Amino acid sequence: QYVSPIDSDLKKPKPEVFEMETHFRKSGAQFRNIDLDRYEEELEGVYTFCLGAFSNNPFFSPISRQSFMDKYMPIRRFIDPRFVLIAEDSNGKLIGTLFAIQDFLNLEEKSLVIKTIGRDNSAQWRGMGNVMINLIYRQAIAENFESVIHAYMSKDSIPNRISADYTGVPFKEYVLYELALTE
């Protein structure tokens, strides 16, 4: 079961999120926006990162590098780099990413959709998702967004629990069915 919560009450996050951010920065983590001038190179790094970061997700199916590039190259023109985060450790290794895009189909309010969030599976970076969401929220508030949608999350996933911390309430639900085929 999947859910897409919407947060229409964009409040500043809890103080412990700022403490986590400070801790990560002191540990050498750096947060930056995607560089659209190096978009293809950035995608290459995100592709490699995603193969490891999502490998424990039961519904993750790796695709070829070329398929990944074919999916993301055409959307470059719709990306606002302020809403795509890349977290790197002190050695420049990618340890987290968050991809959000404006909901251009929502004509009633200015809304942002968080599509993908992932972090390095190392326990050292536990809480990274919360910090990245906080960074995006701060930017969304500064840009006068009225809501944030946390798209397509498994009901029992960590990102769904993070969304609840940000007053996200389900507004769409989805169910994935499996059909066993026999010969």
GUKE-738456 format. One record per residue: residue in one letter; z, x, y of N, C-alpha, C, O in turn; residue number from 1. Coordinates in Angstrom, 2 decimals. Example, Ala and Ser with C-alpha at 12.3 -4.5 7.8 and 13.67 -1.06 7.14 Angstrom:
BEGIN
DORO   resn        nw        nu        nv       caw       cau       cav        cw        cu        cv        ow        ou        ov   resi
DORO      A      7.80     13.19     -5.69      7.80     12.30     -4.50      7.80     13.20     -3.30      8.46     14.24     -3.32      1
DORO      S      7.08     12.85     -2.25      7.14     13.67     -1.06      7.87     12.90      0.03      8.04     13.41      1.14      2
! end
This chain:
BEGIN
DORO   resn        nw        nu        nv       caw       cau       cav        cw        cu        cv        ow        ou        ov   resi
DORO      Q      0.00      0.83     -1.17      0.00      0.00      0.00      0.00      0.88      1.24      0.70      1.89      1.31      1
DORO      Y     -0.80      0.47      2.20     -0.93      1.19      3.46     -0.61      0.26      4.61     -0.70     -0.96      4.50      2
DORO      V     -0.24      0.86      5.72      0.09      0.09      6.90     -0.39      0.87      8.13     -0.43      2.10      8.13      3
DORO      S     -0.73      0.13      9.17     -1.03      0.73     10.47     -0.05      0.14     11.47     -0.26     -0.97     11.96      4
DORO      P      1.02      0.87     11.79      1.95      0.39     12.81      1.40      0.64     14.21      0.63      1.58     14.44      5
DORO      I      1.82     -0.21     15.13      1.48     -0.02     16.54      2.77      0.11     17.33      3.74     -0.62     17.08      6
DORO      D      2.78      1.01     18.25      3.93      1.23     19.12      3.51      0.85     20.53      2.71      1.54     21.15      7
DORO      S      4.05     -0.26     21.03      3.73     -0.72     22.38      4.87     -0.45     23.35      4.87     -0.94     24.48      8
DORO      D      5.84      0.31     22.89      7.01      0.63     23.70      7.14      2.15     23.74      8.02      2.72     23.09      9
DORO      L      6.28      2.80     24.49      6.20      4.26     24.47      7.38      4.88     25.20      7.31      5.22     26.38     10
DORO      K      8.46      5.03     24.47      9.68      5.63     25.02      9.68      7.12     24.73      8.98      7.61     23.84     11
DORO      K     10.48      7.81     25.49     10.67      9.23     25.23     11.47      9.38     23.93     12.36      8.57     23.66     12
DORO      P     11.15     10.38     23.13     11.80     10.52     21.83     13.25     10.99     21.92     13.76     11.34     22.99     13
DORO      K     13.88     10.96     20.78     15.28     11.34     20.67     15.47     12.82     21.00     14.56     13.63     20.78     14
DORO      P     16.63     13.19     21.53     16.89     14.59     21.90     16.72     15.58     20.73     16.35     16.73     20.95     15
DORO      E     16.99     15.14     19.51     16.86     16.06     18.38     15.41     16.52     18.15     15.18     17.57     17.56     16
DORO      V     14.44     15.73     18.63     13.04     16.15     18.52     12.78     17.33     19.45     12.08     18.27     19.08     17
DORO      F     13.35     17.27     20.65     13.21     18.39     21.58     13.89     19.64     21.00     13.40     20.76     21.16     18
DORO      E     15.02     19.43     20.34     15.73     20.55     19.71     14.87     21.18     18.61     14.80     22.41     18.50     19
DORO      M     14.20     20.34     17.80     13.29     20.87     16.77     12.15     21.65     17.40     11.80     22.73     16.93     20
DORO      E     11.57     21.11     18.48     10.47     21.79     19.16     10.93     23.16     19.67     10.22     24.15     19.50     21
DORO      T     12.09     23.20     20.28     12.65     24.47     20.77     12.86     25.44     19.62     12.54     26.63     19.73     22
DORO      H     13.39     24.94     18.52     13.61     25.79     17.34     12.28     26.36     16.82     12.19     27.55     16.53     23
DORO      F     11.27     25.52     16.70      9.97     25.99     16.22      9.37     27.03     17.16      8.83     28.04     16.72     24
DORO      R      9.46     26.77     18.45      8.92     27.73     19.42      9.65     29.07     19.33      9.03     30.13     19.42     25
DORO      K     10.97     29.03     19.16     11.73     30.27     18.99     11.37     30.98     17.69     11.52     32.20     17.58     26
DORO      S     10.89     30.21     16.71     10.47     30.78     15.43      9.03     31.30     15.49      8.50     31.78     14.49     27
DORO      G      8.41     31.21     16.66      7.06     31.74     16.84      5.95     30.71     16.82      4.79     31.06     16.99     28
DORO      A      6.29     29.43     16.61      5.26     28.39     16.60      4.68     28.20     17.99      5.40     28.22     18.99     29
DORO      Q      3.39     28.02     18.02      2.69     27.74     19.27      1.90     26.45     19.08      1.30     26.24     18.03     30
DORO      F      1.90     25.61     20.09      1.17     24.35     20.06      0.08     24.41     21.11      0.33     24.75     22.27     31
DORO      R     -1.12     24.09     20.69     -2.23     24.11     21.63     -3.18     22.97     21.31     -3.13     22.38     20.23     32
DORO      N     -4.04     22.69     22.25     -5.07     21.68     22.04     -6.30     22.33     21.44     -6.53     23.54     21.59     33
DORO      I     -7.09     21.53     20.77     -8.32     22.03     20.18     -9.23     22.54     21.30     -9.27     21.97     22.39     34
DORO      D     -9.94     23.60     21.01    -10.87     24.20     21.97    -12.28     23.70     21.64    -12.89     24.17     20.68     35
DORO      L    -12.79     22.77     22.42    -14.10     22.20     22.14    -15.23     23.19     22.34    -16.32     23.00     21.80     36
DORO      D    -14.99     24.26     23.10    -16.01     25.30     23.25    -16.17     26.10     21.95    -17.19     26.75     21.74     37
DORO      R    -15.16     26.03     21.10    -15.19     26.70     19.78    -15.02     25.65     18.67    -14.39     25.92     17.65     38
DORO      Y    -15.58     24.48     18.88    -15.34     23.33     18.03    -15.65     23.60     16.55    -14.83     23.28     15.68     39
DORO      E    -16.79     24.17     16.28    -17.17     24.42     14.88    -16.17     25.38     14.21    -15.76     25.15     13.07     40
DORO      E    -15.80     26.42     14.91    -14.82     27.37     14.38    -13.46     26.70     14.17    -12.79     26.93     13.17     41
DORO      E    -13.07     25.86     15.12    -11.80     25.13     15.00    -11.84     24.23     13.76    -10.87     24.17     13.01     42
DORO      L    -12.96     23.53     13.54    -13.09     22.66     12.38    -12.98     23.45     11.08    -12.38     22.98     10.11     43
DORO      E    -13.56     24.63     11.05    -13.47     25.47      9.85    -12.01     25.73      9.50    -11.61     25.63      8.34     44
DORO      G    -11.20     26.06     10.51     -9.78     26.31     10.29     -9.04     25.07      9.83     -8.20     25.13      8.93     45
DORO      V     -9.35     23.94     10.45     -8.70     22.68     10.08     -9.08     22.29      8.66     -8.24     21.81      7.90     46
DORO      Y    -10.33     22.49      8.29    -10.78     22.17      6.93     -9.96     22.94      5.90     -9.42     22.36      4.96     47
DORO      T     -9.86     24.24      6.08     -9.11     25.09      5.15     -7.64     24.67      5.12     -7.04     24.58      4.05     48
DORO      F     -7.08     24.40      6.28     -5.69     23.96      6.37     -5.47     22.66      5.59     -4.51     22.55      4.82     49
DORO      C     -6.34     21.69      5.79     -6.18     20.38      5.15     -6.21     20.47      3.63     -5.52     19.71      2.95     50
DORO      L     -7.00     21.38      3.08     -7.05     21.54      1.63     -5.66     21.82      1.06     -5.32     21.32     -0.01     51
DORO      G     -4.86     22.62      1.76     -3.51     22.93      1.30     -2.50     21.89      1.74     -1.65     21.49      0.94     52
DORO      A     -2.57     21.46      2.97     -1.56     20.56      3.52     -1.54     19.20      2.82     -0.48     18.60      2.68     53
DORO      F     -2.69     18.73      2.39     -2.76     17.40      1.77     -2.89     17.46      0.25     -3.09     16.43     -0.39     54
DORO      S     -2.79     18.64     -0.32     -2.99     18.79     -1.76     -1.98     18.00     -2.60     -2.28     17.64     -3.74     55
DORO      N     -0.79     17.73     -2.05      0.22     16.97     -2.80      0.10     15.46     -2.60      0.83     14.69     -3.23     56
DORO      N     -0.81     15.03     -1.76     -1.02     13.61     -1.52     -1.84     13.05     -2.68     -2.95     13.53     -2.93     57
DORO      P     -1.32     12.05     -3.40     -2.04     11.56     -4.58     -3.40     10.94     -4.26     -4.23     10.81     -5.16     58
DORO      F     -3.64     10.56     -3.02     -4.92      9.93     -2.66     -5.85     10.88     -1.92     -6.89     10.46     -1.41     59
DORO      F     -5.48     12.16     -1.86     -6.34     13.14     -1.21     -7.40     13.60     -2.19     -7.08     14.02     -3.30     60
DORO      S     -8.63     13.52     -1.78     -9.74     14.03     -2.58    -10.46     15.08     -1.74    -11.06     14.75     -0.72     61
DORO      P    -10.40     16.33     -2.17    -11.09     17.35     -1.38    -12.59     17.10     -1.34    -13.20     16.64     -2.30     62
DORO      I    -13.15     17.41     -0.19    -14.60     17.33     -0.04    -15.11     18.72      0.29    -14.32     19.61      0.63     63
DORO      S    -16.39     18.91      0.19    -16.97     20.22      0.49    -16.84     20.52      1.98    -16.73     19.62      2.80     64
DORO      R    -16.85     21.78      2.29    -16.81     22.22      3.69    -17.96     21.56      4.46    -17.76     21.10      5.59     65
DORO      Q    -19.14     21.53      3.87    -20.31     20.96      4.54    -20.12     19.46      4.82    -20.47     18.98      5.89     66
DORO      S    -19.56     18.73      3.85    -19.31     17.30      4.06    -18.31     17.09      5.19    -18.47     16.19      6.01     67
DORO      F    -17.27     17.92      5.22    -16.27     17.84      6.29    -16.93     18.07      7.65    -16.71     17.31      8.59     68
DORO      M    -17.75     19.11      7.73    -18.43     19.42      8.99    -19.39     18.29      9.38    -19.49     17.93     10.55     69
DORO      D    -20.09     17.74      8.39    -21.03     16.64      8.67    -20.30     15.41      9.22    -20.88     14.66     10.01     70
DORO      K    -19.06     15.20      8.81    -18.29     14.05      9.28    -17.75     14.26     10.69    -17.72     13.34     11.50     71
DORO      Y    -17.31     15.49     10.99    -16.62     15.73     12.26    -17.49     16.30     13.38    -17.13     16.17     14.55     72
DORO      M    -18.60     16.91     13.08    -19.45     17.45     14.15    -19.98     16.34     15.09    -19.97     16.53     16.31     73
DORO      P    -20.43     15.20     14.56    -20.99     14.18     15.46    -19.96     13.52     16.39    -20.36     12.94     17.40     74
DORO      I    -18.67     13.59     16.08    -17.69     12.90     16.93    -17.15     13.78     18.05    -16.29     13.35     18.82     75
DORO      R    -17.64     14.99     18.15    -17.17     15.92     19.17    -17.17     15.28     20.55    -16.22     15.45     21.32     76
DORO      R    -18.21     14.55     20.87    -18.37     13.97     22.22    -17.33     12.90     22.53    -17.14     12.56     23.70     77
DORO      F    -16.66     12.36     21.51    -15.64     11.33     21.72    -14.22     11.91     21.80    -13.28     11.20     22.13     78
DORO      I    -14.09     13.18     21.48    -12.76     13.80     21.39    -12.27     14.23     22.76    -12.97     14.90     23.52     79
DORO      D    -11.05     13.82     23.06    -10.35     14.31     24.23     -9.41     15.39     23.71     -8.45     15.07     23.01     80
DORO      P     -9.64     16.65     24.04     -8.85     17.73     23.46     -7.35     17.62     23.72     -6.55     18.22     23.00     81
DORO      R     -6.96     16.86     24.74     -5.52     16.69     25.01     -4.81     15.94     23.89     -3.58     15.94     23.82     82
DORO      F     -5.60     15.30     23.01     -5.01     14.50     21.95     -5.32     15.04     20.55     -5.20     14.32     19.56     83
DORO      V     -5.71     16.29     20.49     -5.87     16.97     19.20     -5.06     18.25     19.28     -5.37     19.16     20.06     84
DORO      L     -4.01     18.32     18.46     -3.10     19.46     18.48     -3.32     20.37     17.29     -3.64     19.93     16.19     85
DORO      I     -3.13     21.63     17.56     -3.13     22.65     16.51     -1.85     23.46     16.70     -1.59     23.99     17.78     86
DORO      A     -1.07     23.55     15.64      0.15     24.36     15.66     -0.12     25.61     14.83     -0.66     25.54     13.73     87
DORO      E      0.28     26.75     15.37      0.07     28.02     14.68      1.39     28.80     14.67      2.21     28.66     15.57     88
DORO      D      1.57     29.61     13.62      2.75     30.46     13.59      2.50     31.72     14.43      1.44     31.85     15.04     89
DORO      S      3.45     32.63     14.45      3.34     33.82     15.31      2.19     34.74     14.89      1.78     35.60     15.67     90
DORO      N      1.66     34.56     13.67      0.53     35.36     13.21     -0.81     34.65     13.42     -1.85     35.17     13.03     91
DORO      G     -0.78     33.47     14.03     -2.01     32.73     14.27     -2.44     31.87     13.10     -3.53     31.29     13.12     92
DORO      K     -1.59     31.77     12.07     -1.91     30.92     10.91     -1.67     29.46     11.29     -0.64     29.12     11.86     93
DORO      L     -2.63     28.60     10.97     -2.52     27.19     11.27     -1.41     26.59     10.39     -1.44     26.72      9.17     94
DORO      I     -0.42     25.93     11.02      0.71     25.36     10.29      0.85     23.86     10.53      1.69     23.21      9.92     95
DORO      G      0.03     23.30     11.40      0.08     21.87     11.65     -1.10     21.42     12.47     -1.67     22.20     13.25     96
DORO      T     -1.47     20.16     12.30     -2.54     19.59     13.10     -2.31     18.10     13.27     -1.78     17.44     12.38     97
DORO      L     -2.71     17.60     14.41     -2.64     16.18     14.69     -3.93     15.80     15.40     -4.32     16.42     16.39     98
DORO      F     -4.58     14.77     14.88     -5.83     14.28     15.46     -5.62     12.85     15.93     -5.30     11.97     15.13     99
DORO      A     -5.79     12.63     17.22     -5.70     11.29     17.80     -6.92     11.06     18.69     -7.48     12.01     19.25    100
DORO      I     -7.32      9.82     18.80     -8.49      9.48     19.60     -8.24      8.13     20.28     -7.56      7.27     19.73    101
DORO      Q     -8.78      7.98     21.46     -8.63      6.71     22.17     -9.32      5.61     21.38    -10.39      5.81     20.81    102
DORO      D     -8.68      4.44     21.35     -9.26      3.26     20.71    -10.23      2.63     21.71     -9.86      1.78     22.51    103
DORO      F    -11.48      3.07     21.63    -12.49      2.61     22.58    -12.86      1.14     22.39    -13.44      0.53     23.28    104
DORO      L    -12.52      0.59     21.23    -12.84     -0.82     20.97    -11.78     -1.77     21.50    -12.00     -2.98     21.55    105
DORO      N    -10.65     -1.25     21.89     -9.59     -2.08     22.45     -9.86     -2.26     23.93     -9.64     -1.35     24.73    106
DORO      L    -10.33     -3.44     24.30    -10.67     -3.73     25.69     -9.51     -4.35     26.46     -9.60     -4.59     27.66    107
DORO      E     -8.40     -4.62     25.74     -7.25     -5.28     26.37     -6.26     -4.29     26.97     -5.62     -4.58     27.98    108
DORO      E     -6.15     -3.11     26.37     -5.21     -2.12     26.87     -5.68     -0.72     26.48     -6.52     -0.55     25.60    109
DORO      K     -5.13      0.26     27.14     -5.44      1.65     26.85     -4.59      2.07     25.65     -3.37      2.19     25.75    110
DORO      S     -5.25      2.29     24.52     -4.54      2.55     23.26     -5.06      3.83     22.62     -6.25      4.16     22.70    111
DORO      L     -4.15      4.54     21.98     -4.46      5.79     21.29     -4.23      5.58     19.80     -3.27      4.92     19.41    112
DORO      V     -5.12      6.13     18.97     -4.98      6.03     17.52     -4.69      7.42     16.95     -5.49      8.34     17.10    113
DORO      I     -3.53      7.56     16.31     -3.22      8.80     15.59     -3.81      8.63     14.20     -3.32      7.84     13.40    114
DORO      K     -4.85      9.39     13.93     -5.59      9.26     12.67     -5.06     10.18     11.59     -4.88      9.76     10.44    115
DORO      T     -4.80     11.44     11.94     -4.40     12.42     10.94     -3.28     13.28     11.48     -3.31     13.73     12.63    116
DORO      I     -2.29     13.51     10.64     -1.22     14.43     10.97     -0.85     15.17      9.69     -0.66     14.56      8.64    117
DORO      G     -0.74     16.46      9.80     -0.38     17.26      8.63      0.31     18.54      9.06      0.12     19.04     10.16    118
DORO      R      1.14     19.05      8.13      1.83     20.31      8.40      1.81     21.16      7.15      1.59     20.67      6.04    119
DORO      D      2.05     22.43      7.34      2.22     23.36      6.24      3.33     22.82      5.35      4.34     22.32      5.85    120
DORO      N      3.16     22.92      4.03      4.13     22.36      3.10      5.42     23.16      2.99      6.35     22.73      2.30    121
DORO      S      5.51     24.29      3.64      6.71     25.11      3.61      7.88     24.38      4.28      7.72     23.75      5.32    122
DORO      A      9.06     24.47      3.65     10.26     23.81      4.19     10.59     24.30      5.59     11.23     23.58      6.36    123
DORO      Q     10.18     25.50      5.92     10.45     26.07      7.24      9.91     25.20      8.37     10.43     25.22      9.49    124
DORO      W      8.85     24.45      8.09      8.21     23.65      9.14      8.53     22.16      9.01      7.85     21.34      9.62    125
DORO      R      9.55     21.81      8.24      9.98     20.41      8.13     10.36     19.90      9.52     11.14     20.53     10.24    126
DORO      G      9.80     18.77      9.89     10.03     18.21     11.22      8.86     18.45     12.17      8.83     17.91     13.28    127
DORO      M      7.90     19.26     11.74      6.74     19.59     12.57      5.96     18.33     12.97      5.48     18.23     14.10    128
DORO      G      5.83     17.38     12.04      5.11     16.15     12.34      5.75     15.39     13.49      5.06     14.90     14.39    129
DORO      N      7.05     15.31     13.46      7.78     14.62     14.51      7.57     15.31     15.86      7.39     14.64     16.88    130
DORO      V      7.58     16.62     15.86      7.38     17.38     17.10      5.96     17.15     17.64      5.78     16.95     18.84    131
DORO      M      4.96     17.19     16.76      3.58     16.99     17.22      3.37     15.58     17.76      2.68     15.40     18.77    132
DORO      I      3.97     14.59     17.11      3.87     13.22     17.63      4.53     13.14     19.00      4.00     12.49     19.91    133
DORO      N      5.67     13.78     19.15      6.35     13.79     20.44      5.46     14.39     21.52      5.38     13.86     22.63    134
DORO      L      4.79     15.49     21.21      3.90     16.13     22.18      2.76     15.19     22.58      2.40     15.10     23.76    135
DORO      I      2.20     14.49     21.59      1.11     13.56     21.87      1.61     12.37     22.69      0.93     11.90     23.60    136
DORO      Y      2.80     11.89     22.36      3.38     10.78     23.13      3.59     11.17     24.58      3.29     10.39     25.49    137
DORO      R      4.09     12.35     24.81      4.31     12.80     26.19      2.98     12.80     26.94      2.92     12.40     28.11    138
DORO      Q      1.92     13.25     26.29      0.60     13.27     26.92      0.09     11.84     27.13     -0.46     11.53     28.18    139
DORO      A      0.28     10.99     26.13     -0.18      9.60     26.24      0.53      8.87     27.39     -0.09      8.12     28.13    140
DORO      I      1.82      9.11     27.53      2.58      8.50     28.63      2.06      9.01     29.97      1.90      8.24     30.91    141
DORO      A      1.81     10.31     30.05      1.29     10.90     31.28     -0.08     10.35     31.65     -0.44     10.28     32.82    142
DORO      E     -0.86      9.95     30.63     -2.22      9.42     30.86     -2.25      7.90     30.89     -3.32      7.29     30.83    143
DORO      N     -1.08      7.28     30.99     -0.95      5.82     31.13     -1.46      5.01     29.95     -1.98      3.91     30.13    144
DORO      F     -1.32      5.55     28.75     -1.63      4.75     27.57     -0.54      3.70     27.40      0.62      3.94     27.72    145
DORO      E     -0.94      2.55     26.87      0.01      1.44     26.72      0.49      1.28     25.28      1.53      0.67     25.03    146
DORO      S     -0.26      1.83     24.32      0.16      1.72     22.93     -0.41      2.89     22.13     -1.38      3.53     22.52    147
DORO      V      0.24      3.12     21.00     -0.21      4.13     20.05     -0.21      3.50     18.66      0.77      2.89     18.24    148
DORO      I     -1.33      3.64     17.97     -1.45      3.15     16.59     -1.34      4.35     15.67     -2.01      5.36     15.87    149
DORO      H     -0.52      4.24     14.66     -0.38      5.25     13.62     -1.20      4.73     12.44     -0.72      3.89     11.68    150
DORO      A     -2.43      5.21     12.28     -3.39      4.57     11.39     -3.24      4.96      9.92     -3.00      6.12      9.59    151
DORO      Y     -3.38      3.96      9.07     -3.53      4.08      7.62     -2.50      5.00      6.96     -2.85      6.04      6.42    152
DORO      M     -1.24      4.60      7.02     -0.20      5.40      6.39      0.31      4.70      5.15      0.46      3.47      5.12    153
DORO      S      0.58      5.48      4.13      1.21      4.94      2.94      2.56      4.38      3.35      3.28      5.00      4.12    154
DORO      K      2.91      3.20      2.82      4.15      2.54      3.24      5.39      3.39      3.02      6.35      3.30      3.78    155
DORO      D      5.38      4.22      1.98      6.57      5.02      1.68      6.40      6.49      2.05      7.06      7.36      1.49    156
DORO      S      5.52      6.76      3.01      5.25      8.14      3.39      6.19      8.60      4.51      6.76      7.79      5.24    157
DORO      I      6.31      9.91      4.63      7.11     10.49      5.71      6.53     10.11      7.08      7.29      9.73      7.97    158
DORO      P      5.19     10.21      7.28      4.67      9.81      8.60      5.00      8.35      8.94      5.20      8.03     10.12    159
DORO      N      5.05      7.46      7.96      5.40      6.08      8.24      6.84      5.97      8.71      7.14      5.17      9.59    160
DORO      R      7.73      6.76      8.14      9.12      6.77      8.59      9.21      7.35     10.01     10.01      6.87     10.82    161
DORO      I      8.41      8.36     10.30      8.38      8.92     11.66      7.90      7.85     12.64      8.47      7.70     13.72    162
DORO      S      6.87      7.10     12.26      6.35      6.04     13.12      7.44      5.03     13.46      7.53      4.57     14.60    163
DORO      A      8.26      4.67     12.48      9.34      3.72     12.72     10.32      4.27     13.76     10.91      3.50     14.53    164
DORO      D     10.50      5.61     13.79     11.36      6.22     14.79     10.82      6.02     16.20     11.58      6.06     17.17    165
DORO      Y      9.53      5.82     16.31      8.89      5.64     17.61      8.61      4.17     17.89      7.69      3.84     18.64    166
DORO      T      9.39      3.28     17.30      9.30      1.83     17.45      7.97      1.25     16.97      7.58      0.16     17.40    167
DORO      G      7.29      1.96     16.10      6.06      1.42     15.53      6.38      0.25     14.61      7.27      0.33     13.77    168
DORO      V      5.64     -0.85     14.79      5.81     -2.01     13.92      4.46     -2.32     13.27      3.43     -2.26     13.93    169
DORO      P      4.48     -2.65     11.98      3.20     -2.91     11.29      2.41     -4.03     11.95      2.96     -5.09     12.27    170
DORO      F      1.13     -3.79     12.15      0.27     -4.86     12.64     -0.92     -5.09     11.72     -1.60     -6.10     11.83    171
DORO      K     -1.16     -4.14     10.80     -2.19     -4.33      9.77     -1.68     -3.70      8.49     -1.05     -2.65      8.50    172
DORO      E     -1.96     -4.36      7.37     -1.57     -3.84      6.07     -2.78     -3.82      5.16     -3.68     -4.66      5.28    173
DORO      Y     -2.79     -2.86      4.25     -3.91     -2.66      3.33     -3.35     -2.38      1.94     -2.27     -1.81      1.80    174
DORO      V     -4.09     -2.80      0.94     -3.69     -2.53     -0.44     -4.87     -1.88     -1.15     -6.01     -2.33     -1.04    175
DORO      L     -4.57     -0.82     -1.86     -5.58     -0.12     -2.65     -5.38     -0.52     -4.10     -4.29     -0.39     -4.65    176
DORO      Y     -6.43     -1.02     -4.70     -6.36     -1.44     -6.10     -7.10     -0.44     -6.97     -8.03      0.24     -6.52    177
DORO      E     -6.68     -0.34     -8.20     -7.34      0.52     -9.16     -7.86     -0.34    -10.29     -7.16     -1.22    -10.78    178
DORO      L     -9.08     -0.08    -10.71     -9.68     -0.79    -11.82    -10.02      0.24    -12.89    -10.83      1.14    -12.66    179
DORO      A     -9.40      0.11    -14.03     -9.70      1.03    -15.13    -11.00      0.60    -15.78    -11.14     -0.55    -16.21    180
DORO      L    -11.94      1.51    -15.86    -13.22      1.23    -16.48    -13.21      1.74    -17.91    -12.77      2.86    -18.17    181
DORO      T    -13.69      0.95    -18.80    -13.77      1.38    -20.20    -15.23      1.42    -20.60    -16.07      0.72    -20.05    182
DORO      E    -15.48      2.24    -21.58    -16.88      2.37    -22.03    -17.21      1.35    -23.07    -18.34      1.31    -23.56    183
! end
